[in-house]
Amino acid sequence: MQFLSPLILFTSCTLLATSLLAAEQAPPPSECLIKSQQISSQIQDAKTEGNKAEQSRLEKALAEVNANCTETSLLKQREQKVLDAKREVSRRQTDLNKAMDKGDPEKINKRKDKLAESRKELQEAQTDLEKVQSDD
C-alpha cells in the first residue's frame, strides 16, 4: 500500500503535466482557417435566407481563400498596407505644406484633419503587422 501511493502520485503528476504542456503547445488557429470558417458561416446564413446570389459569391470567395491563402501571403498584404499608408501620409503632408504656403486657414484645417486620419490608418496598419510578426 505504501508503494502504491507514491506511484499513484507520480502518475497523476505526469498526466497533469502532460495535459498542461499539450494545452500550451496547441498552436492558435491560422488566420486563413479563421477566414475560411467565417466565410463558411456566412454561406450557411445565405442558404438559410435563401439568398442564392450571396451564397454563390461567398462560395467563390471561399474557394479563393482555400486556394490562395497562406500566412506568408497575409504577411505580405499587411506589409503592403503599411507601405501604402506611409505613401498616403507623405502625400497628405505635402498637401498640408502647400495649403500652409497659400495661407488659407480653411484648407489648412482640412489638410490637417486628413493627415491625422492617414496617420491613424498608418498606425493601425503597423500595429496589425507587428501583431502578426510577433505571432511567428
N, C-alpha and C positions, 0 to 999 in steps of 0.2 A: 504494500500500500504506500509506503514511503517512497518507493521508486516511481510509482505511477504519478504522484503529484508533481514532481519536477518535470517529468515527461509531458504531462498534460499542459503545464505552464509553458514549457518551451514550444510545444506545438501551437498553442494558442497565440503566443507572441509572434511566431513565424508567420502564421496565417494573417494576422493583423498587419504585420509589416509588409507582407507581400501585397495585400489589398491596398494599403496606403500608397505603396510605390506605383502600383498599376494605375491608381487614380491620378497621381501626379504626372505620370508619363503619358497619359492619354492626350494625343495632340488635339488642339482645337479644330473644329470643322473648318475645312478650307473655305475661302471666300467664294470660290467657284461653286462649291457644293451648296453653300447658302443661297447664292443667286439661283441655282437650279431649283432648289426647294421652294423659293419664293415664287418663281415663275410657275412651277407645278401647282402651287396653291392657287394662284390666280387663274390657271387653266380650269381647275375644279370649280372655282367661283363662276367663271364664264359658262361652264357646262350647266351648272345649277340654274343660272339665269337664262339659259337658252340663247346666249349671245354667240352665234357661230362665227361671226367676223372676228370678234375679240379672241375667241378660242383659237382660231386659225393663226392670227397674228402672234399670239403667245406661244403656240406650238413651234412656229418658225423661230421665235426668239430663243426658246428652249433648245432647239436643235443647234442654233448658232453658239449658245453658251457651251453646250456639251461638246461641240466640235472644236471650238477655238479658245475656250477659257483656260488659261493656265495662271499660276501665281506669278510667273515671270511677266506674262502679258499685262496683268493687272498692275504690277510694279512699274512697268514701262508707261502705262497710261497715266499713272499718278505722277511720274517724273515729267511727262509731257505737260500735264496740267499745271505743274509748278512753273515750268518754263513759259507756258502761255500766260500765266498770271503775272510773272515777272515782266514780260513784254508789255502787258497791259498797264502795269504800274508805271513803267517807263514812259509809255505813250501819254498816260494821264498827267504825269509830272511835266512833260513837255507842253501839253495843252495849258496847264496851270501857269507855267512860266510865260507863255505867250499872252495869256489873259492879264497877268501881272504887268507885263511890259506895256500893254494897252491901257491899263489902269481902270478898267470897267469893273466896279465892285460887284455887280450882279453876276457877271461871268466868272469873276474870281471865286465867289462863293459856290457857284455851281461846280466849277472845276475842283475846288477843294473837296466838296461832297463826293464827287465821282472818284477822286483819288483815294479818299478814305474808304470808299466801297471796294475799290480794286485792291487796296492793301489788306482789307479784311478777307477778301477772297483768296489772296496770296497766302495769308496766314493759315487759313483753313486748309488749303491745298498742301502746304508744308507740314502741318500737323498730321494730316491724313497720310502723307508719305512717310513721315517719321514713325507713325504708329505701325505701319506695315513693315518698315525696315527693322524695327525693334522686335517684331514677332519672329524674325528669322533666327 
